């Protein structure tokens, strides 16, 4: 079935109606029917997502399929590379470049939920961040707060939190909202 227009809304499956949902790649890209591996070239406000590309991971040596997300803002251009985790539970950052900071490379990241998630469900991961000769290890928690909420009139939007700890200290606590046909719509730094 081909999608014709942004107003096409499918009825929820029984699992989705019960607070569980299959979170798909298209929620991240903003292109409703996109799948990981499809050619993507999407622009939304200051963001540009494009790919796929083949990229050799400089730490693991793996050849990864990645998508690039560029974001232009008052501080300059930020570039991040994302791939799908091997376990299929999340999109993972593998590279991050920001003005005025050294490049960072990641192993084991989990940045945006993918696949089947339920409201309130959390999953934990261990991530390494490499920057120059330094290596940091973080304990990550992804928690889907609402996998099928209505955000500013857009049904089937999703809200989740990304939390990173170094030892017992919470270093990042961020909340994100994504909407079908739009992609990223809201960010909230919960530490401020």
Secondary structure, 3 states (H helix, E strand, C coil): CCCCCCCCCCCCCHHHHCCEEEECHHHHHCCCCCCCCCCEEEEECCEEEEEEEEEECCCCCCEEEEEEEEEEECCEEEEEEEEECCCCCEEEEEEEECCCCCCEEEECCCCEECEEEECCCEEEEEEEEEECCEEEEEEEEEEEEEEEEEECCEEEEEEEEEEEEECCEEEEEEEEEEECCCEEEEEEECCC
